[in-house]
């Protein structure tokens, strides 16, 4: 589908134009800067908005690139047919009354989609406010709006027209220039990913901010996310609907750990999509990265002439995990030559009251700090006056020197407001005059956005080649006991505990003597997912009599009707760390890998890292480092540190085992995966096949 011609038309027809509709009048007023041909269509003809109107698109008598449809719901199909018969390839449908109203409207919307597909018509909407292409002066937009002060590099795409309206207003208030404003509406045919794909190819666009209510095509979302990462253009997402509504896997922990929202967050983290929690963060983060681009390795340097602001900046940076390295010795020496003796050379750098007397210190100190290779970015804090009249010459001189310092900086530099501010038209003139890359969202949001920019830049630098996705293969076994699951894992290269399946008490006693006591005795049944819940596990068992008693006791607790293979006799493992590794099929995102602290802690702490499969060994090792309990793997209180890189390789292998069986495997869990230094063993495993019908339980 050609979204490019829709966004950059040479001729437009407003279908359903009428003086009786406020929507029509607003749309007509908005489009006036358009340099192409504009046609009005009203089935009665006559004069509309002071211009002659054609009775149909066909009656226009010349080519039309885009038809903007704003007729009542019942007339939309006829309007689309008129467009198609006239050779029009693109339609923006503003008309409402479709899927947003329920099942009946959804059925009518599906008929529109089917018709558009069959007719080769690219259709945006219905229930869409349209779009504004600020860069090319095309405003097919049915709501009042005020353009930002300048054309910018931030594109906004929103499912909601009202949210898009607020995003545009917020961008203007904070001096953020937009390139595009798109409200996709019901997305009967084209969706937000189609617009993302088009804007990624536009070199004038530097960042794309998304407000999403649903993901209709998950695979397509991942594709454009990967494209964005490869193109070094950030996708920043605000997604609503954080309640977990997907069906849960009742037999496996993993299903409860991988909710809709957790899975989406994991997919975003994996593919370089920045997720934010508010409209303000969405605009601010996009603005910051549109200024900085991909940052080099290093931390942030903060500069102010206020010790209080420096203190707040330091605390805020710590809150958002923004590294603040101390200046190098060379930088410190250069700064001492510039600043008075009572100044303390730290990061954040307080220029002291000396900067009030000598505003050039902003320029000279920014220049020195930006040359320090420890820093990826430099931020100078300053609030913007509403106008030149509201400022004195000294303050204007400070802004002038900040602009010069930023312009000559060797690292991406920003001027960030101390508090959230509204940039007035006169204030914007000062931003332009002094060349300030100004972020007006305030210190807290600005530093948080910088942290997001640094994390995204790190992914850019470490971006691995795309994985080769192997075709699916069937699962070799059906319903599986713990014994079957451990054998399956061992066959595929996963180290497992040397457990023995015993069908008699004598076999259990003999196995215990061979293993060396004490041992664990566990009932073995494909019908019992969690043996400890029914008392089917005995730990630390020693001596023939105790082993024989445990053999019978764990089986007696099995619910009636359950199939029992016997008992597993396994060695007890001491010390080390217990991890949880699970794979389940998410209804939207497919196979997901979950890693966390194992044993009982998986339910208590919920300390879990998630990724969409497949994953690389590097990504899997990163999942371990992401855990709140990651320090345990580094060796604590006499325990040997784990080989995290080797563990990452094993986790990737487990993920591959499950992913290649994605059509027939519902869930795979190892809990615990015992880790002691370089020793690793799966002590317990659960494997659940998918429903034979192909559905996931």
N, C-alpha and C positions, 0 to 999 in steps of 0.2 A: 504493500500500500504506500502511495506517495504522499507522505505528510508534508514534505517540503513545499509542494505547489499549493497545498491548503494554507500553509503559514505565509506564503509569499505569492498571493494571487495577483494577476494583472487586471482581472475584472471580477466583480462581485454582484450578485443579485440578492436583494432583500425580499424574500418571498413571504407575502402576508403583510406587507407594509400598509399601515393605515393611520390616519390622523386620530382615530378613536382609541389607540393603544399607547399607553405611556411607554411600554417596552419598545414599541416600534420607533417612537420619537427619540428615546434615549439611544437606541442603536444607531439611528440615522445621524444623530448629533455626534456620537463617538467616532464614526467612520470618516468624518469630514476631512481630516488631514490626508486621507488615502489619495495617492497620486494616479491610481489606475481608473478604470471605467466603473461607475456605480450605476446600477439599474434597480428600479423599484417595480415590484410586481404585486398587483392587486386584481383579483378576478373580475372586479367591476371596472377596472381601468380608472380613468379620470386623473385628477391631480392629487398627489399625496405628498405631504411635507414640502409643498410648493413646487413639486416637479411632476412631470407627466409619468404615469405608471402604465406599464404593459399589463395586459390581461393574463399573460402566462409567460414563462421563460421562453417557450418556443416563439412567442410573438416578439421577443427582443430583436431577433434577426441577426445576432452576432455572437461570437463565442463568449462563454462565461466559464470562469475557472471554479468558482465556489458559489453555492447557493446557501444563504442563511435562512433557515425555515422557521417561521414563528407563527404558523397557522394553528388553529385548534387541533387537538389530538385526532379527531375523526378525519381531518383533512390532510394529515401528514403523508399518508401513503400516496394520495393523488399528487401531492406536491413533489414527492420523490420521483414518481413516474414522469412528471413533467420535466424534471431536471435530467433524468436519464435519456428521455426521448430527444432532449435538446443537446445532448453530448456533454453535459456537465459531469465531471468526474468526482466532485467533492461536495459534501453537504454538512453543514453545521446545524443540528436540530435543537433549537431552543425549547420547543414545545414540551410541556410536561403532561402527566397523566398516564405514565407507563409503569415500569417495574417498581417505582417508588411508592405506588399505591396498592401493591399487593399482587396476588396471583393472576387476576384478570388482566391487569395492566402489563404484567410480565409476559403473558401470552401474546398480547398485541405487540410488545416490544420485540419478541422473538420473530414475529412475522416480518417486522421491519428489517431486522438483521438478515434474515434469510433472503429477503428481496434485494437488499443492498449487495450482499455477497454474489447473488446470481447475476446482478446487473453490472457488476464491476464498479460499484459506487463506494467511495470511501466516506464513511458516515461517522461524524463525531456527535455524541449524545445518545439518545435524547435527554431532555432535562438538563441541558448545558447552558451556561451563560456565555460560552464561546471562548475567544482568546484575544489577547493583545500582543502583537509583535511590535515591541517598542523600537527595535533596531531598524525595521523597514517601514514604520508608520502604517501598520495595518491593525485596525481595531474593530474586530467583529465581536463586540462585547455589548451585552444587553443590560448593563447596570451602570449607574453613574460611577465614575472613577476620576481620580486626578493623577496624572502621570508623575512619576518621580522626577526629581530635579534634573537628572541627567540619565542618558541611556547607559546601562551598566552591563555587568557580566553575570548577574544572577538571574536564572530562569526559575519561575515558580509554576508548579503543576499541582492542581488540587482536585480531589473528587468533588469537593463542595464549592459552589460558586460564592457562597457567603464567606467561607473561610478565605477563599482567594481574594475577595474584596478586602478583608481585614489584613491579609498579608501584604497586599499592595499599599494600603494606608500606613502600616507599620514601617515598611521599607522607606516610604517617602519621609515619614517623621524622623527616621534615624539616618537619613541621608544615604540610603543604599540604592544604587542604581539597578534597575531591572532590565533584562533583555527581553523576557517573555512573561506573560501571565496567561495561564491556561486552566480552564475549569472543564474537566472531562465529563462530568455528569454521570449518567447511568452506564456509559461504556458498553453499549449494546454490541458494537463491533470493534472500533479502535479503542485502545485503553491507554493509560498513562505511559506504559512501556514503549508504545509506538512513538509518542512525543519525545520521551527520553532518548530513544535511538536516533531520532532526527537531530536533536539538539546536541548530542555528543559529537556529531559530525560538523557542527557549526563552530569554527575556531573563535568566534566572537563570544561564545558562552564559556564561562569559567567555572560555574558551580550550578547545580540543579537542586532546588529545594522542593520536597514532595510532601503534601498532606494526603494521607491515604486512609481509607476506611475499610478496604478489603484488597486482597491480592487475587485477582481472577485467573491469572496465568502464572503460577509459581515458577515453572521452568523458564518462561520468558523473562521474569524478573531476575532470575539468577544470570541469564545470558546478558542482559543489559548492565547488570551490576559488574560483571566481569569485564565488559567492554569499557565501562566507566573507569574501572581500576586501570585497565591497560592504557586508556587515553589520559590518565592523570586528571580526571575531572570528578570531583566528589559528588556523590548523591547523599543528600542529607534528608532524613525521613522523620516525619512526625506521624505516627500511626496510632489511631484510636482502636478500642476494642481489646483491652488487655485481659479481659476475663477469659479464662480457659474454658472453651465450650466444645472442644473436640472430644470424641469418644475416647475413653481410657482403656488401656489394656489391663483387664482385671487381674490377670495372673502374673503380671510382671511389674516390678517397681518402676521400670523405665517409662512406661506409659503415663504414670502419674507425674513423672519429672519433666516430660516433654509436652508442655501445653502449647496451644496456639501461639501465645505471646512469647514464651521461652524459645520455641523453635524459630520464630521470626527473628528474634534478637540474635540467636546463634547464626542464622543465615546472613544477617547483616554484618556481624562481626567477621565472619569467615570470608565474605566477598567484598570487604572494604566499604560497606554502606554505613554512614554515620547515623545513629539513631538518637533523636533528641526527645524531650518530654514536653515542650511547650512551643507555642507560636513564636514567642520572643527568642528562644534558643534556636529555632529553625532559621529565622532571618539573620540572627547574629552570626551563627556558625557559617552559614553560606557567605556572608559578607567578609568574614575574616579570611576564609580560604580563597575567596575570589581575589583578595589582595596578596596573600602570601604565596599561593601556589604550593607546590611540593617543597616542604622545608628540608634543609640539610640535617644531618645528625647533630644533636646537641640539645641543650636546654634553653630556657628563656632568660633574658636579662630585662629587668624592670628599672626604669628611671623616673624620678619625680623630684620636685623641689619641696616635698612634704614628707617628713619622717612618719607621720601618721598614715599617709597613703602607702608608704613603703611597707609598714607593718601589716596593713590590711592585705596588700598584694602578696606578701610572703605567706600569710595564713591561707589566703584563697588559693594560691598555687599549691600549697600542701594538700588542701582539700580535694583538688582536682588532679593531683599527682603530676603536676607540671614541674619538672626538674629545674632547679635554680643553682647552677654551679657558681662557685665563687670565681671572681675574675682571676685570670692568669697573672703571674708576677709581672709580666711585661705590661699588661693592661693596668694593673694596680699602680705601677710606677708612673705610667703616662697620666693617669687620673690624678695622682698626688701633685703632679706638676701643674695641673689645671685648677684644682680645688683648694680652698683654704686649709690650713693645717688642722682646724678643728673638725673637718669632714672625715667621716669613717668610710673607708673604701670597702663596701660590701655589695652584695646582690640580694635585694634591690638596692639601687644606688640613690642615696639622698643627696641632691645637689646643694642642700641647705639654703638658707636665706641669701647666700651669695648669688644665686640665680636671679633673685629679684633685682639686684643691683647690676648684674651683668648677664643679660638674657642670652648672650652668645654662648654661654656655658651649655645650653641645651644642644646647640649645634656641635660644639667641639667634643662634648662627652659622648653624645650619640655616635659620632664618628669613631672615637676610640673604642667604645664598647663593641660596636658592630664588627670590628676587625678581629675580635677574639674568637678563635676557632671553637671555643667551648659552647658558643651560643648559636642556636638555630634561628632565633628571632629576637628582636629588640622591641620593647614596648615603652612608650613614653606616655605618662598619664597627664591629661589636661582637659579641662572643660571648655566648651566653645561658647563664646558670647553670642547673644541673640542677634546682634548686629554690630557694625562698626561704632555706632553711636553709643552702644552700651559698654564700650570698652575704652581703656586709655591706651596711649601709645606704647607704654611699657608692655602691656599684655599682648598687644598686636605684634610687638617686636619679638616676644617669646614665641608666638605661633609661627612667625616668619623664620626664626632660627630652627624651630622644630622641623618645619618643612624642608629647610636646606639640609639639616642633619639626616632626615629620612631619605632625601633624594640621593645623598652621597653614601648612604649606609652600605656596607658590604654584605649584610644579611637582610632578609625581609624585615621591614620595620613598620610599626603601627603607632598611631596616636589614638589612645583609648580614653573615653570619658571616665571620670571617677564615679559618676552617678548616671542613671538612665536619663537621657535628655531628648528633647524634641528639636530637631534642626530646622530653624526658620529659613525662609528664602534668603534673607540677608546673611544668616549664618553659613548657608551653603556657598554663598559668594566668597566668604572668607576661606572655606575649605578649598575651593577651586583656586583662589588667588595664591594661597600659600602651599598648594600641592600636598594637602594632608590626607593620608590614607586613614580616614577618621572612622572609628567604631563608637557609635553613640549609645550602645546598650548598657553601659555602666561597667564598673570594674569586675564584679562577680561574673556576669554573663560573658564579658569579653575574655576573661582569663579561662573560663570553662571552655569557650569556643576555641581558644588557642590550644588548650589541651587536646581537644578533638582533632584539631589540625595537625598536631604533632604525632598523635597516634595514627591518623590516616596516612601521614607522610612516611611513617615507619613501615606501614604495609606496602606503600609504593616502593620503598627501597628494598624490601625483603620479598617482593612479589615473586612467587615461584611459577614455573611453567605449568600450564594446565595439565591436569591428570588425564591419562588415557583411560577412558571408561570402558571396562570390560563388559561384554554382553552377559545377560543373566544366565545362570545355570540352575537346574532344579536341585532342591534340597535332597540329599541322599537318604534321609531317614524321615519317618513320620513323627508320631508322638514319641517323646523321648524322656527317659528317666535321667537322673543326675549321672548315672554310670554311662548311659548312651551319649549324653552331652559332653562329658569329659573325654570319652573315646573319640568323638567327632572332632573336638578341638585338638587333641593330641595328633590325630591323623593329619591335621592341617597346620602343624608346626607351632602350636601353643603349648608351652610347658605346663603340665598338670601334675597334681599330687598323685603319688603312686598308691591309689586306693584299690582295694580288692573287693570284688563282689562275692559275698558268701550267702549260700542258700540254706546252710545248716549251722547249728551252733558249733559243731566241731570245726567246720570250715572257718568260722569266725575266730575261734580260739587259735587255730593254726596260723591264720593270717596275722593276728595280733602278735604272736610269738615271733613270726618272721620279721615283722615291721619293727618290733621293739616298742615296748610300752612306755608311756601311756598312749592310747589311741582314741580316735573318735569313731563312734558307731552310729550310723544314720540309716533310717529306713530308705529303701530305694523303690520309688514308684513314679511312673509317668503321670499318674493322676494327682500327685501332691507336689504343688509348686514350692510351697514354703513349709518345710518339714518342722522347723522349730515351733511354728504356730500350733501344732497339734501334739508337741512333745515327742516328735519322732527323731530326736537327736540326743545322744549321750556323749559327754565330753570327758576327757581325762580318765578313761576306763583302764583299770589295771587288774591283771590276774585272770586265770581261766574262768573262775566262777563269776566274776563281775562281767566279763565279756559275754558269757553265755546268758546271764540275766539280762544284760542290755540288748542282746540279740532278740530275745522274746519280747522284752518290754516295749521297744520302739515299734514293733509290728502290731502289738496289741492296741496301740493307740490310733491305728489307721482307720479312717471312716469306713463303714460297711460299703461293700461294692467296689472299693478301690483295688486296682491291680497292684500286686507287690512282686518285685523281682527277687527280693531278699534284703540284705543289708550291705552297706558299704563300710568297710573297715579301713581307716586311713590314719596316717601318723599325725600327731599333734604338732603344730609349728609354734615356736616361741619367738617372742620379740617381733621385730620388723613392723611394717606398715600394711594395713589392709586397705585395698582400693576396691572400688566398684566400677565395673565396666559393663555397659549395657547398650544394646541396639534395639530400637523399636521403629515401627513404620508410622510416621506421622501422616494423617489423612491428607494434608496439603503439601508437605515438603518431602515426603518419602522417607527413606531410611535415615535415622538420626543416631549419632554416637553420643553417649553420655558417660562422663568420667567423674568420679568423686571419691571421697573417703568412704571406705566400705564397712562391712559388718553392720552393726546396728546404727552406726553414725549416718548412714545414707538417709535414713528416715528422720533422724533427730536434727541434723545440721542442714540438710538439703544443700550442701556445698557441692554444686555440680557444674561442670563445663559441658557445653553442647556444641556439636558441629554436624552439619549436613554431610552425609557420606557421598563420595569417597573423600578421605583426607590423606594428606602426606604425613610422613613421620615427623617433619618439622612442625606441622600444624598440631599434631597430636601431642608432641612435647610441650607446645605452647598452651594446650589445654590444661596440662598438669600445673604449669607455672601460674595459670590464671586462678587456681583454687585458693580459697582463703587459707586452707591448711597446707599450702605448698611448702611452707618452711619445714614441715615434718619430713619431707623427702630429702632435705639437705642434711639430715642427721641431727638428732636432738637427744640430749641426755644419754650419751653413750651408744646410741643406735648408729649403724653405718649408713652413710649417705647413699641414696639410690642413684643409679645411672639413668638420669632422666632421658637422655638421648636414646639409649637402648630401649627404655620403656616406651618412648614415642614410636619406635619402630614396631614394637609388639602391638601397641594399640592400633596402629595403621593396618597391621596384618589382620587383627581381629575385625576391624572395620571392613577390610576387603573380603574376608570370609563371609560376612553377613551381606555386604552390598552385592556381591556376585550372585547371591541367592535371594535377591530382593523380590522376586515374584512368588516365592514359596516359603519364605521365612517371616514370621510375624515378630518374634522377639528372641534375642539372645542375651543372656546375662551371665557375668562372672562375678560372684560376690561370696567371699572376697577373692581378689587377686592379691596374693601375699607377696610382699616385696621386702627383701632383706639384703641390702647392698646390691650385688649383681645377681643374687638368687631371686627368681620369680616363679611362682606356681599358681595355677588356678586351683583353689581349694574346693570350690563348689560352682556348679554351672546349671543354668536353666535354658532350655531351648524349646521354643514353641513354634510349630509349623503354622503357616497360614491356613485359613479355611480352604478346603478342597475346591470350593466354588470360585476361589480367587479373591474372595472378600477377606478383609482383615478384621479379626474379632475385636 
